[in-house]
Amino acid sequence: PLAEQTEKKLVDKFIQRKNIYNKDIEIESDSIRLTFYDNGDIDGDSISVFLNQKPVLANQQLSSRSLNVYVALDTLLDVNEISMFADNLGRIPPNTALVIVSDGVNRYELYLSSSLTQNGAVRLKRKKKK
């Protein structure tokens, strides 16, 4: 199937780039909402988003309107990784986005930047229940 080939190509490209970790976040729930906005000038940036090296969103253009992705975390892993892959660099490289991570309790704002050699990434750790 075409979708599988496209996904494989995307994953192959993704793996060739280095993940640059922006920060670690403690998450209280099993699923999160990621909201992406183009940071700065709206310049045609297009991204794909990966959870644990699998695409959850492919080739979406960033704008001043929110781009929402709902993600179920892998509860068997201590750490889940969200990575932002630049499909292009828009008119003003690198590809930068404001990302808001919501777990239903907390809301974290961070900036991710990705280029044609690096992915912006964040580690999500499950908060230990007391």
All heavy atoms as an XYZ file, in Angstrom:
1035
protein
N       0.828     -1.206      0.000
C       0.000      0.000      0.000
C       0.867      1.264      0.000
O       1.925      1.280      0.625
C      -0.830     -0.089      1.272
C      -0.542     -1.423      1.873
C       0.573     -2.058      1.135
N       0.348      2.270     -0.637
C       1.091      3.520     -0.782
C       1.351      4.171      0.569
O       2.450      4.632      0.853
C       0.324      4.489     -1.685
C       1.038      5.816     -1.933
C       2.329      5.562     -2.722
C       0.157      6.772     -2.693
N       0.330      4.188      1.425
C       0.482      4.838      2.733
C       1.650      4.239      3.512
O       2.421      4.947      4.136
C      -0.807      4.716      3.530
N       1.788      2.906      3.437
C       2.878      2.242      4.150
C       4.231      2.668      3.604
O       5.160      2.909      4.355
C       2.755      0.714      4.002
C       2.211      0.051      5.243
C       1.982     -1.441      5.022
O       2.923     -2.128      4.592
O       0.853     -1.889      5.271
N       4.339      2.753      2.266
C       5.601      3.170      1.645
C       5.936      4.601      2.039
O       7.073      4.908      2.380
C       5.505      3.093      0.117
C       5.583      1.674     -0.406
C       5.357      1.641     -1.911
O       4.879      2.591     -2.517
N       5.723      0.529     -2.518
N       4.938      5.465      2.010
C       5.135      6.863      2.373
C       5.578      6.955      3.827
O       6.497      7.686      4.160
C       3.817      7.659      2.173
O       3.276      7.306      0.913
C       4.058      9.144      2.219
N       4.913      6.185      4.679
C       5.265      6.197      6.099
C       6.686      5.688      6.301
O       7.451      6.258      7.066
C       4.270      5.346      6.897
C       4.538      5.388      8.388
C       3.443      4.726      9.208
O       2.257      5.041      9.008
O       3.792      3.886     10.058
N       7.052      4.623      5.573
C       8.393      4.067      5.718
C       9.442      5.095      5.287
O      10.454      5.269      5.948
C       8.533      2.779      4.917
C       9.894      2.126      5.127
C       9.993      0.770      4.476
C      11.369      0.134      4.561
N      12.465      0.952      5.062
N       9.194      5.776      4.170
C      10.129      6.815      3.700
C      10.298      7.904      4.753
O      11.396      8.357      5.022
C       9.602      7.460      2.409
C      10.018      6.730      1.160
C       9.779      7.612     -0.061
C       9.848      6.779     -1.323
N       8.619      6.788     -2.098
N       9.174      8.306      5.351
C       9.200      9.343      6.370
C      10.005      8.868      7.580
O      10.858      9.590      8.092
C       7.761      9.701      6.774
C       7.582     10.856      7.749
C       8.155     12.151      7.192
C       6.107     11.047      8.071
N       9.760      7.646      8.019
C      10.475      7.096      9.171
C      11.968      6.979      8.860
O      12.812      7.328      9.689
C       9.886      5.730      9.604
C      10.758      5.048     10.647
C       8.469      5.927     10.148
N      12.304      6.535      7.655
C      13.723      6.434      7.257
C      14.410      7.784      7.338
O      15.522      7.902      7.854
C      13.854      5.868      5.837
C      13.515      4.371      5.788
O      13.446      3.742      6.868
O      13.314      3.853      4.686
N      13.750      8.811      6.829
C      14.317     10.166      6.876
C      14.460     10.631      8.315
O      15.453     11.224      8.696
C      13.397     11.152      6.144
C      13.662     11.284      4.677
C      12.948     12.546      4.198
C      12.571     12.472      2.742
N      11.466     13.365      2.417
N      13.425     10.349      9.107
C      13.400     10.757     10.509
C      14.590     10.166     11.270
O      15.279     10.858     12.017
C      12.076     10.311     11.139
C      12.022     10.489     12.629
C      11.769     11.730     13.180
C      12.219      9.410     13.479
C      11.723     11.900     14.561
C      12.174      9.570     14.856
C      11.922     10.821     15.390
N      14.836      8.868     11.062
C      15.892      8.162     11.789
C      17.276      8.708     11.433
O      18.184      8.680     12.246
C      15.799      6.638     11.511
C      14.516      6.080     12.123
C      16.990      5.890     12.089
C      14.187      4.677     11.696
N      17.414      9.231     10.217
C      18.725      9.757      9.793
C      19.075     11.075     10.483
O      20.218     11.491     10.480
C      18.745      9.971      8.274
C      18.836      8.670      7.509
C      18.486      8.850      6.045
O      18.428      9.970      5.538
N      18.268      7.752      5.356
N      18.098     11.719     11.065
C      18.348     12.996     11.724
C      18.559     12.784     13.212
O      18.079     11.826     13.790
C      17.167     13.951     11.507
C      16.971     14.244     10.047
C      15.850     15.240      9.846
N      15.536     15.379      8.431
C      14.568     16.144      7.971
N      13.821     16.841      8.803
N      14.345     16.230      6.683
N      19.269     13.717     13.800
C      19.586     13.625     15.218
C      18.456     14.248     16.033
O      17.964     15.318     15.688
C      20.881     14.398     15.426
C      21.527     14.163     16.734
C      22.892     14.835     16.770
C      23.369     14.769     18.206
N      24.417     15.692     18.499
N      18.039     13.579     17.108
C      17.043     14.162     18.013
C      17.741     15.090     19.003
O      18.675     14.677     19.679
C      16.309     13.071     18.795
C      15.038     12.629     18.107
O      14.683     13.123     17.049
N      14.342     11.690     18.706
N      17.301     16.334     19.062
C      17.851     17.290     20.014
C      16.782     17.511     21.083
O      15.696     18.002     20.784
C      18.168     18.635     19.313
C      19.149     18.411     18.157
C      18.724     19.650     20.316
C      20.493     17.838     18.546
N      17.089     17.118     22.317
C      16.084     17.186     23.375
C      15.989     18.578     23.959
O      16.978     19.158     24.368
C      16.357     16.140     24.464
C      16.166     14.777     23.893
C      17.244     14.055     23.428
C      14.886     14.266     23.722
C      17.057     12.821     22.824
C      14.689     13.040     23.120
C      15.777     12.326     22.675
O      15.589     11.125     22.067
N      14.779     19.090     23.971
C      14.514     20.416     24.488
C      14.311     20.330     25.994
O      14.865     21.096     26.751
C      13.276     20.956     23.768
C      12.809     22.280     24.290
O      12.515     22.415     25.467
N      12.724     23.266     23.415
N      13.499     19.384     26.443
C      13.296     19.250     27.884
C      12.572     17.960     28.205
O      12.068     17.280     27.332
C      12.587     20.490     28.444
C      11.095     20.543     28.265
C      10.460     21.899     28.542
C      10.683     22.486     29.917
N       9.959     23.753     30.076
N      12.542     17.643     29.506
C      11.797     16.490     30.009
C      10.583     17.029     30.744
O      10.694     17.991     31.499
C      12.653     15.683     30.990
C      13.818     14.987     30.299
O      14.035     15.251     29.106
O      14.514     14.195     30.957
N       9.450     16.404     30.532
C       8.212     16.853     31.163
C       7.593     15.680     31.900
O       7.568     14.560     31.384
C       7.224     17.363     30.078
C       7.785     18.605     29.400
C       5.864     17.663     30.690
C       6.904     19.096     28.259
N       7.073     15.946     33.097
C       6.349     14.906     33.827
C       4.875     14.994     33.469
O       4.265     16.057     33.553
C       6.503     15.110     35.340
C       7.797     14.547     35.868
C       7.713     14.289     37.370
O       7.093     15.108     38.082
O       8.262     13.271     37.804
N       4.323     13.860     33.074
C       2.937     13.800     32.611
C       2.110     13.007     33.616
O       2.551     11.982     34.111
C       2.891     13.123     31.215
C       3.678     13.947     30.194
C       1.459     12.907     30.759
C       3.121     15.306     29.899
N       0.892     13.484     33.878
C       0.050     12.823     34.881
C      -0.948     11.830     34.295
O      -1.589     11.105     35.030
C      -0.722     13.882     35.678
C       0.207     14.848     36.373
C      -0.240     15.206     37.777
O      -1.146     14.544     38.300
O       0.323     16.146     38.326
N      -1.145     11.836     32.973
C      -2.168     10.938     32.427
C      -1.596     10.070     31.306
O      -0.446     10.227     30.920
C      -3.361     11.747     31.929
O      -2.927     12.719     31.015
N      -2.435      9.161     30.802
C      -1.989      8.221     29.769
C      -2.067      8.805     28.375
O      -1.618      8.195     27.417
C      -2.855      6.953     29.791
C      -2.620      6.143     31.054
O      -1.566      6.347     31.693
O      -3.490      5.320     31.393
N      -2.716      9.955     28.261
C      -2.797     10.554     26.933
C      -2.613     12.058     27.060
O      -2.851     12.637     28.124
C      -4.135     10.218     26.274
O      -5.177     10.735     27.061
N      -2.183     12.650     25.990
C      -1.900     14.082     25.998
C      -2.454     14.738     24.751
O      -2.748     14.051     23.762
C      -0.378     14.372     26.057
C       0.343     13.678     24.888
C       0.208     13.970     27.399
C       1.754     14.142     24.684
N      -2.586     16.040     24.825
C      -2.903     16.814     23.631
C      -1.694     17.674     23.339
O      -1.166     18.348     24.211
C      -4.118     17.707     23.861
C      -4.507     18.443     22.557
C      -5.682     19.365     22.747
N      -5.247     20.550     23.459
C      -5.969     21.171     24.394
N      -7.144     20.722     24.752
N      -5.489     22.245     24.992
N      -1.260     17.617     22.089
C      -0.171     18.478     21.624
C      -0.793     19.531     20.732
O      -1.581     19.203     19.843
C       0.840     17.665     20.807
C       1.523     16.516     21.532
C       2.234     15.629     20.534
C       2.506     17.067     22.553
N      -0.447     20.771     20.951
C      -0.944     21.850     20.112
C       0.257     22.579     19.536
O       1.128     23.029     20.280
C      -1.809     22.827     20.934
O      -2.806     22.074     21.624
C      -2.482     23.852     20.032
N       0.316     22.644     18.213
C       1.442     23.286     17.527
C       0.995     24.588     16.875
O      -0.076     24.650     16.273
C       1.970     22.374     16.405
C       2.644     21.134     16.919
C       1.903     20.004     17.216
C       4.018     21.094     17.103
C       2.520     18.853     17.698
C       4.639     19.957     17.583
C       3.894     18.835     17.877
N       1.850     25.597     16.999
C       1.654     26.871     16.292
C       2.970     27.220     15.618
O       4.038     26.904     16.153
C       1.346     28.016     17.266
C       0.064     27.880     18.031
C       0.043     27.283     19.287
C      -1.127     28.377     17.518
C      -1.136     27.179     20.013
C      -2.315     28.279     18.234
C      -2.313     27.677     19.480
O      -3.480     27.575     20.191
N       2.906     27.899     14.488
C       4.151     28.392     13.899
C       4.661     29.469     14.839
O       3.919     30.328     15.287
C       3.919     28.976     12.497
C       5.227     29.070     11.705
O       6.306     29.111     12.337
O       5.179     29.112     10.475
N       5.929     29.410     15.164
C       6.517     30.392     16.064
C       7.126     31.513     15.233
O       7.916     31.262     14.348
C       7.597     29.715     16.915
C       8.227     30.695     17.871
O       7.526     31.532     18.426
N       9.511     30.597     18.048
N       6.726     32.749     15.544
C       7.270     33.866     14.783
C       6.477     34.067     13.512
O       5.257     33.965     13.502
N       7.179     34.341     12.419
C       6.487     34.616     11.157
C       5.875     33.342     10.596
O       6.474     32.284     10.645
C       7.479     35.184     10.128
C       8.027     36.528     10.580
O       7.219     37.386     10.962
O       9.257     36.697     10.563
N       4.678     33.487     10.046
C       4.031     32.349      9.392
C       4.691     32.240      8.019
O       4.463     33.067      7.142
C       2.506     32.603      9.238
C       1.886     33.027     10.580
C       1.817     31.385      8.652
C       2.032     32.046     11.723
N       5.564     31.252      7.874
C       6.412     31.229      6.674
C       6.332     29.913      5.908
O       7.223     29.575      5.146
C       7.877     31.529      7.058
C       8.462     30.459      7.985
O       7.679     29.689      8.580
O       9.685     30.379      8.093
N       5.231     29.171      6.131
C       5.054     27.945      5.342
C       5.754     26.730      5.903
O       5.972     25.750      5.201
N       6.128     26.768      7.196
C       6.743     25.596      7.815
C       5.779     24.418      7.772
O       4.594     24.571      8.058
C       7.051     25.861      9.302
C       8.259     26.760      9.512
O       9.018     26.968      8.555
O       8.435     27.245     10.641
N       6.322     23.262      7.449
C       5.523     22.053      7.426
C       6.241     20.998      8.255
O       7.447     20.827      8.135
C       5.372     21.606      5.970
O       4.512     20.506      5.919
N       5.480     20.310      9.125
C       6.097     19.353     10.046
C       5.404     17.998     10.020
O       4.261     17.882      9.597
C       6.065     19.863     11.502
C       4.609     20.038     11.996
C       6.854     21.160     11.655
C       4.464     20.174     13.509
N       6.129     17.003     10.502
C       5.536     15.723     10.865
C       5.867     15.533     12.333
O       6.885     16.030     12.813
C       6.129     14.585     10.031
O       5.741     14.734      8.681
N       4.987     14.827     13.049
C       5.193     14.632     14.474
C       5.293     13.134     14.736
O       4.515     12.350     14.200
C       4.024     15.249     15.282
C       4.198     14.999     16.775
C       3.918     16.741     14.993
N       6.271     12.775     15.563
C       6.517     11.369     15.880
C       6.355     11.119     17.367
O       6.746     11.950     18.186
C       7.948     10.983     15.492
C       8.157     10.844     14.014
C       8.223     11.961     13.196
C       8.298      9.594     13.440
C       8.411     11.832     11.824
C       8.489      9.453     12.072
C       8.540     10.575     11.267
N       5.770      9.980     17.692
C       5.732      9.488     19.062
C       6.543      8.204     19.064
O       6.209      7.259     18.336
C       4.292      9.196     19.505
C       4.160      8.448     20.833
C       4.623      9.293     22.001
C       2.731      7.980     21.047
N       7.624      8.177     19.849
C       8.478      6.984     19.928
C       8.860      6.483     18.531
O       8.762      5.304     18.227
C       7.788      5.881     20.736
C       7.431      6.353     22.124
O       8.153      7.136     22.727
N       6.286      5.922     22.622
N       9.264      7.409     17.692
C       9.757      7.123     16.333
C       8.707      6.584     15.368
O       9.039      6.022     14.335
C      10.970      6.184     16.397
C      12.053      6.735     17.312
C      13.380      6.064     17.131
O      13.466      4.911     16.709
N      14.441      6.770     17.445
N       7.422      6.766     15.713
C       6.356      6.413     14.769
C       5.565      7.681     14.470
O       5.227      8.432     15.374
C       5.412      5.375     15.388
C       6.067      4.036     15.624
C       5.027      3.006     16.051
C       5.661      1.681     16.387
N       6.394      1.691     17.663
N       5.249      7.906     13.191
C       4.530      9.138     12.856
C       3.096      9.146     13.375
O       2.389      8.165     13.229
C       4.561      9.169     11.323
C       4.901      7.790     10.889
C       5.583      7.095     12.023
N       2.709     10.244     14.017
C       1.322     10.410     14.453
C       0.656     11.533     13.670
O      -0.548     11.717     13.719
C       1.210     10.682     15.977
C       1.561      9.436     16.769
C       2.068     11.852     16.413
N       1.470     12.275     12.928
C       0.978     13.370     12.107
C       1.979     13.553     10.990
O       3.179     13.574     11.255
C       0.923     14.639     12.965
C       0.219     15.840     12.361
C      -1.280     15.579     12.323
C       0.499     17.070     13.198
N       1.505     13.638      9.758
C       2.451     13.757      8.650
C       2.183     15.007      7.827
O       1.039     15.315      7.502
C       2.378     12.518      7.755
N       3.236     15.707      7.541
C       3.240     16.797      6.575
C       2.115     17.812      6.782
O       1.303     18.027      5.901
C       3.167     16.181      5.168
C       3.800     17.105      4.144
O       4.240     18.203      4.465
N       3.831     16.661      2.923
N       2.078     18.413      7.949
C       1.061     19.416      8.255
C       1.701     20.796      8.284
O       2.756     20.969      8.877
C       0.440     19.136      9.627
C      -0.370     17.869      9.672
C      -1.672     17.986      8.911
O      -2.338     19.012      8.930
N      -2.039     16.918      8.220
N       1.032     21.746      7.667
C       1.563     23.100      7.661
C       1.209     23.810      8.965
O       0.107     23.682      9.474
C       1.004     23.874      6.474
C       1.750     25.171      6.263
C       1.612     25.673      4.838
O       1.191     24.943      3.947
N       1.984     26.911      4.636
N       2.194     24.535      9.499
C       1.969     25.306     10.726
C       1.435     26.677     10.377
O       1.819     27.265      9.375
C       3.281     25.476     11.489
C       3.860     24.208     12.107
C       5.257     24.476     12.629
C       2.961     23.707     13.213
N       0.551     27.193     11.229
C       0.057     28.544     11.004
C      -0.220     29.167     12.358
O       0.154     28.632     13.393
C      -1.222     28.502     10.156
O      -2.280     27.959     10.922
N      -0.921     30.286     12.360
C      -1.268     30.919     13.628
C      -2.453     30.192     14.266
O      -2.764     30.383     15.427
C      -1.614     32.386     13.404
O      -2.651     32.464     12.446
N      -3.129     29.338     13.491
C      -4.213     28.517     14.047
C      -3.598     27.267     14.668
O      -2.593     26.752     14.194
C      -5.176     28.103     12.933
C      -6.068     29.242     12.468
C      -7.427     28.727     12.036
N      -7.328     27.566     11.174
C      -7.361     27.625      9.844
N      -7.489     28.758      9.215
N      -7.273     26.514      9.136
N      -4.248     26.777     15.710
C      -3.680     25.627     16.402
C      -3.815     24.357     15.567
O      -4.803     24.150     14.876
C      -4.380     25.440     17.748
O      -5.744     25.156     17.543
N      -2.789     23.535     15.665
C      -2.786     22.217     15.040
C      -2.760     21.243     16.205
O      -1.773     21.183     16.944
C      -1.532     22.091     14.171
C      -1.253     20.766     13.491
C      -2.365     20.418     12.514
C       0.080     20.842     12.755
N      -3.874     20.529     16.427
C      -3.981     19.650     17.598
C      -3.756     18.193     17.239
O      -4.259     17.717     16.230
C      -5.367     19.772     18.235
C      -5.550     21.108     18.914
O      -4.762     21.487     19.766
N      -6.577     21.831     18.522
N      -3.010     17.498     18.111
C      -2.791     16.071     17.953
C      -3.045     15.444     19.314
O      -2.488     15.882     20.318
C      -1.317     15.749     17.581
C      -1.196     14.304     17.147
C      -0.783     16.666     16.525
N      -3.912     14.433     19.326
C      -4.167     13.700     20.562
C      -3.369     12.416     20.500
O      -3.438     11.683     19.516
C      -5.661     13.415     20.711
C      -6.435     14.697     20.905
C      -6.917     15.408     19.807
C      -6.639     15.213     22.180
C      -7.598     16.604     19.981
C      -7.323     16.407     22.360
C      -7.796     17.095     21.263
O      -8.456     18.273     21.443
N      -2.599     12.148     21.560
C      -1.682     11.023     21.541
C      -1.868     10.176     22.796
O      -1.876     10.709     23.908
C      -0.216     11.535     21.503
C       0.748     10.375     21.454
C       0.018     12.459     20.323
N      -2.017      8.877     22.599
C      -2.026      7.950     23.727
C      -0.579      7.523     23.953
O       0.099      7.074     23.024
C      -2.885      6.736     23.405
N      -0.111      7.686     25.175
C       1.276      7.341     25.482
C       1.418      5.840     25.686
O       0.474      5.163     26.052
C       1.725      8.091     26.737
C       1.635      9.613     26.631
C       2.008     10.257     27.949
C       2.512     10.140     25.502
N       2.620      5.352     25.435
C       2.902      3.944     25.666
C       3.194      3.776     27.154
O       4.249      4.185     27.638
C       4.102      3.509     24.825
C       4.363      2.019     24.932
O       3.967      1.412     25.952
O       4.974      1.456     24.010
N       2.239      3.189     27.887
C       2.366      3.100     29.341
C       3.416      2.073     29.772
O       3.795      2.019     30.939
C       1.012      2.745     29.984
O       0.497      1.592     29.324
C       0.027      3.891     29.852
N       3.897      1.242     28.844
C       4.932      0.265     29.184
C       6.317      0.895     29.196
O       7.264      0.329     29.721
C       4.904     -0.910     28.200
C       3.571     -1.670     28.142
C       3.614     -2.734     27.070
C       3.222     -2.252     29.488
N       6.431      2.078     28.602
C       7.728      2.757     28.562
C       7.838      3.747     29.715
O       6.853      4.387     30.080
C       7.879      3.531     27.247
C       7.882      2.716     25.954
C       7.937      3.646     24.749
C       9.069      1.763     25.935
N       9.042      3.885     30.257
C       9.262      4.891     31.298
C       9.220      6.289     30.695
O       8.807      7.251     31.329
C      10.633      4.698     31.954
C      10.653      3.439     32.811
O       9.565      2.997     33.249
O      11.747      2.899     33.030
N       9.714      6.371     29.465
C       9.793      7.670     28.797
C       9.211      7.555     27.402
O       9.549      6.630     26.662
C      11.274      8.128     28.689
C      11.375      9.430     27.929
C      11.883      8.274     30.071
N       8.312      8.459     27.049
C       7.804      8.549     25.688
C       8.465      9.761     25.047
O       8.693     10.764     25.714
C       6.289      8.753     25.690
C       5.531      7.454     25.916
O       5.025      6.861     24.978
N       5.439      7.018     27.162
N       8.779      9.642     23.764
C       9.432     10.743     23.074
C       8.529     11.327     22.008
O       7.997     10.598     21.172
C      10.694     10.244     22.357
C      11.829      9.961     23.267
C      13.045      9.462     22.492
O      13.066      9.562     21.242
O      13.965      8.972     23.144
N       8.376     12.636     22.052
C       7.674     13.353     20.991
C       8.745     14.070     20.190
O       9.584     14.771     20.774
C       6.697     14.401     21.568
C       5.654     13.740     22.463
C       6.065     15.211     20.440
C       4.595     12.945     21.752
N       8.748     13.895     18.895
C       9.738     14.561     18.059
C       9.042     15.322     16.943
O       8.054     14.852     16.385
C      10.693     13.549     17.422
O      11.182     12.652     18.393
N       9.589     16.477     16.621
C       9.067     17.287     15.517
C      10.075     17.233     14.379
O      11.236     17.577     14.540
C       8.865     18.735     15.965
C       8.279     19.605     14.875
S       7.999     21.296     15.436
C       9.545     22.071     14.988
N       9.594     16.758     13.253
C      10.410     16.552     12.062
C      10.059     17.649     11.060
O       8.884     17.891     10.800
C      10.064     15.164     11.506
C      10.663     14.818     10.181
C      11.890     14.166     10.110
C       9.991     15.113      9.006
C      12.429     13.819      8.881
C      10.531     14.763      7.775
C      11.757     14.119      7.718
N      11.066     18.320     10.534
C      10.807     19.373      9.539
C      10.635     18.742      8.161
O      11.546     18.123      7.639
C      11.975     20.357      9.511
N       9.437     18.877      7.588
C       9.238     18.413      6.211
C       9.870     19.416      5.248
O      10.264     19.076      4.152
C       7.743     18.296      5.887
C       7.096     17.163      6.668
O       7.621     16.034      6.619
O       6.091     17.417      7.333
N       9.906     20.670      5.678
C      10.567     21.719      4.903
C      11.027     22.760      5.912
O      10.844     22.595      7.101
C       9.598     22.333      3.871
C       8.481     23.109      4.556
O       8.482     23.356      5.759
N       7.490     23.493      3.786
N      11.624     23.835      5.449
C      12.079     24.856      6.382
C      11.305     26.154      6.242
O      11.660     27.162      6.821
C      13.578     25.115      6.187
C      14.471     23.912      6.510
C      15.918     24.234      6.227
C      14.299     23.464      7.943
N      10.242     26.149      5.431
C       9.502     27.386      5.221
C      10.412     28.419      4.570
O      11.475     28.086      4.054
N      10.021     29.671      4.605
C      10.854     30.703      3.993
C      11.974     31.162      4.916
O      12.957     31.707      4.451
C       9.993     31.915      3.593
C       9.099     31.631      2.387
C       8.417     32.889      1.890
N       7.684     33.593      2.943
C       6.481     33.231      3.394
N       5.884     32.160      2.895
N       5.874     33.926      4.332
N      11.797     30.934      6.239
C      12.800     31.388      7.197
C      13.259     30.204      8.039
O      12.582     29.828      8.997
C      12.196     32.487      8.121
C      11.519     33.577      7.305
C      13.268     33.071      9.038
C      10.518     34.405      8.091
N      14.391     29.564      7.660
C      14.853     28.423      8.458
C      15.356     28.890      9.829
O      15.710     30.052      9.959
C      16.012     27.850      7.643
C      16.068     28.613      6.376
C      15.210     29.826      6.502
N      15.454     28.011     10.843
C      14.957     26.632     10.817
C      13.444     26.599     11.013
O      12.806     27.646     11.065
C      15.676     26.004     12.016
C      15.790     27.134     13.000
C      16.021     28.364     12.142
N      12.917     25.408     11.121
C      11.490     25.208     11.303
C      11.225     25.275     12.810
O      11.697     24.436     13.556
C      11.163     23.822     10.740
C       9.693     23.607     10.555
O       8.898     24.051     11.353
N       9.337     22.882      9.524
N      10.510     26.309     13.248
C      10.283     26.471     14.686
C       8.795     26.445     14.992
O       7.994     26.943     14.209
C      10.858     27.809     15.192
O      10.342     28.852     14.363
C      12.366     27.806     15.158
N       8.469     25.870     16.133
C       7.062     25.803     16.539
C       6.951     26.022     18.039
O       7.828     25.631     18.805
C       6.473     24.444     16.186
N       5.850     26.641     18.410
C       5.467     26.688     19.813
C       4.594     25.457     20.013
O       3.653     25.235     19.247
C       4.659     27.958     20.108
C       3.900     27.952     21.440
C       4.856     27.895     22.618
C       3.009     29.176     21.549
N       4.933     24.659     21.008
C       4.172     23.445     21.291
C       3.604     23.546     22.691
O       4.324     23.887     23.633
C       5.067     22.187     21.219
C       4.215     20.927     21.348
C       5.866     22.172     19.939
N       2.325     23.262     22.812
C       1.707     23.218     24.131
C       1.332     21.767     24.405
O       0.642     21.134     23.608
C       0.477     24.139     24.189
C       0.937     25.583     23.967
C      -0.243     23.981     25.536
C      -0.161     26.549     23.671
N       1.856     21.244     25.507
C       1.581     19.866     25.910
C       0.591     19.925     27.066
O       0.872     20.537     28.091
C       2.879     19.162     26.379
C       2.585     17.724     26.798
C       3.948     19.199     25.298
N      -0.582     19.316     26.899
C      -1.588     19.285     27.966
C      -1.863     17.849     28.341
O      -2.110     17.021     27.464
C      -2.904     19.891     27.488
O      -2.698     21.184     27.007
N      -1.854     17.577     29.651
C      -2.180     16.209     30.081
C      -3.499     16.165     30.846
O      -3.802     15.204     31.532
C      -1.043     15.602     30.915
C      -0.814     16.332     32.235
O      -1.595     17.259     32.558
O       0.144     15.975     32.944
N      -4.289     17.234     30.730
C      -5.556     17.280     31.428
C      -5.425     17.922     32.806
O      -6.399     18.400     33.373
N      -4.201     17.941     33.352
C      -3.951     18.549     34.655
C      -3.032     19.752     34.467
O      -3.297     20.848     34.933
C      -3.287     17.533     35.626
C      -3.053     18.169     36.989
C      -4.145     16.276     35.753
N      -1.925     19.509     33.776
C      -0.914     20.541     33.581
C      -0.799     20.927     32.108
O      -1.191     20.173     31.221
C       0.447     20.044     34.069
C       0.393     19.644     35.534
O       0.023     20.448     36.374
N       0.732     18.403     35.817
N      -0.217     22.102     31.914
C      -0.027     22.610     30.559
C       1.391     23.139     30.476
O       1.806     23.942     31.315
C      -1.029     23.734     30.369
C      -1.051     24.385     29.042
C      -2.179     25.422     29.062
N      -2.271     26.095     27.782
C      -1.563     27.164     27.465
N      -0.726     27.682     28.326
N      -1.700     27.708     26.280
N       2.139     22.645     29.510
C       3.535     23.060     29.354
C       3.697     23.718     27.992
O       3.202     23.188     26.997
C       4.466     21.847     29.412
C       4.333     21.045     30.679
C       3.469     19.961     30.744
C       5.065     21.380     31.817
C       3.338     19.210     31.913
C       4.942     20.638     32.986
C       4.079     19.556     33.030
O       3.954     18.827     34.169
N       4.398     24.828     27.957
C       4.693     25.483     26.676
C       6.167     25.327     26.400
O       6.995     25.586     27.264
C       4.390     26.989     26.763
C       2.931     27.288     26.709
C       2.650     28.784     26.530
O       3.565     29.531     26.107
O       1.521     29.186     26.818
N       6.491     24.913     25.191
C       7.896     24.847     24.834
C       8.072     25.173     23.370
O       7.117     25.149     22.594
C       8.502     23.485     25.169
C       7.729     22.244     24.797
C       8.603     21.293     24.045
C       7.283     21.590     26.080
N       9.301     25.482     23.031
C       9.622     25.799     21.648
C      10.463     24.676     21.097
O      11.429     24.259     21.719
C      10.384     27.126     21.562
C       9.514     28.277     21.957
C       9.492     28.741     23.268
C       8.658     28.862     21.034
C       8.654     29.771     23.644
C       7.811     29.900     21.405
C       7.810     30.344     22.712
O       6.967     31.360     23.075
N      10.060     24.154     19.953
C      10.855     23.128     19.298
C      11.364     23.702     17.993
O      10.668     24.461     17.314
C      10.020     21.872     19.019
C       9.620     21.024     20.224
C       8.827     19.819     19.773
C      10.834     20.577     21.019
N      12.564     23.314     17.669
C      13.170     23.778     16.435
C      13.713     22.556     15.718
O      14.325     21.692     16.341
C      14.308     24.741     16.789
O      15.043     25.043     15.634
N      13.454     22.444     14.422
C      14.020     21.315     13.686
C      14.522     21.811     12.338
O      14.047     22.806     11.798
C      13.015     20.178     13.538
O      11.793     20.650     13.054
N      15.514     21.106     11.838
C      16.123     21.475     10.566
C      16.173     20.213      9.705
O      15.599     19.196     10.067
C      17.544     21.997     10.807
O      18.356     20.930     11.274
N      16.901     20.270      8.611
C      16.982     19.086      7.751
C      18.002     18.075      8.274
O      18.193     17.026      7.688
C      17.283     19.504      6.304
C      16.185     20.405      5.704
C      16.508     20.784      4.272
C      14.807     19.766      5.768
N      18.645     18.391      9.402
C      19.572     17.429     10.008
C      19.175     17.059     11.431
O      19.686     16.103     11.992
C      21.020     17.981     10.055
O      20.991     19.241     10.738
C      21.591     18.177      8.657
N      18.276     17.846     12.035
C      17.918     17.609     13.432
C      16.412     17.682     13.649
O      15.734     18.478     13.014
C      18.568     18.673     14.327
C      20.063     18.683     14.262
C      20.659     19.779     15.132
O      20.018     20.778     15.430
N      21.895     19.579     15.525
N      15.946     16.860     14.589
C      14.546     16.907     15.017
C      14.491     17.543     16.397
O      15.305     17.225     17.254
C      13.966     15.489     15.147
C      14.065     14.713     13.858
O      13.676     15.191     12.807
N      14.596     13.500     13.938
N      13.517     18.419     16.603
C      13.291     18.943     17.951
C      12.502     17.887     18.711
O      11.541     17.336     18.184
N      12.914     17.581     19.947
C      12.254     16.495     20.670
C      12.061     16.843     22.133
O      12.752     17.689     22.685
C      13.080     15.218     20.537
N      11.112     16.155     22.734
C      10.841     16.328     24.157
C      10.562     14.940     24.750
O       9.989     14.077     24.088
C       9.666     17.320     24.374
C       8.397     16.818     23.714
C       9.418     17.574     25.837
N      11.045     14.727     25.973
C      10.807     13.455     26.648
C       9.656     13.628     27.631
O       9.633     14.583     28.389
C      12.046     13.025     27.440
C      13.196     12.570     26.601
C      14.286     12.032     27.526
N      15.458     11.650     26.789
C      16.553     12.406     26.699
N      16.629     13.560     27.287
N      17.591     11.973     26.007
N       8.734     12.684     27.612
C       7.613     12.710     28.534
C       7.771     11.574     29.522
O       7.871     10.410     29.119
C       6.304     12.546     27.766
C       6.077     13.533     26.626
C       4.825     13.179     25.865
C       5.995     14.959     27.139
N       7.827     11.913     30.792
C       7.955     10.886     31.829
C       6.650     10.808     32.598
O       6.053     11.824     32.916
C       9.087     11.247     32.804
C      10.420     11.220     32.114
C      11.568     11.426     33.094
C      12.857     11.089     32.391
N      13.997     11.856     32.763
N       6.237      9.602     32.902
C       5.016      9.410     33.672
C       5.273      9.821     35.112
O       6.240      9.382     35.719
C       4.713      7.925     33.615
C       3.325      7.449     33.342
C       2.349      8.444     32.859
N       1.196      8.430     33.750
C       0.360      7.417     33.837
N       0.482      6.362     33.082
N      -0.635      7.443     34.685
N       4.437     10.659     35.665
C       4.589     11.067     37.060
C       4.243      9.882     37.940
O       3.230      9.226     37.722
C       3.661     12.247     37.358
C       4.039     12.992     38.602
C       3.254     14.271     38.699
C       4.072     15.334     39.398
N       3.445     16.647     39.312
N       5.108      9.588     38.901
C       4.860      8.446     39.792
C       3.707      8.790     40.731
O       3.694      9.853     41.343
C       6.107      8.135     40.620
C       7.314      7.766     39.766
C       7.321      6.288     39.449
C       8.563      5.856     38.672
N       8.466      6.036     37.232
N       2.782      7.865     40.847
C       1.664      8.087     41.786
C       2.175      7.823     43.205
O       2.868      6.853     43.430
C       0.508      7.139     41.448
C      -0.137      7.498     40.123
C      -1.507      6.851     40.017
C      -2.308      7.418     38.868
N      -1.677      7.256     37.556
N       1.816      8.713     44.100
C       2.297      8.560     45.488
C       1.427      7.559     46.247
O       0.244      7.479     46.049
C       2.263      9.910     46.184
C       3.297     10.837     45.599
C       3.403     12.119     46.454
C       4.584     12.962     46.011
N       4.495     13.468     44.662
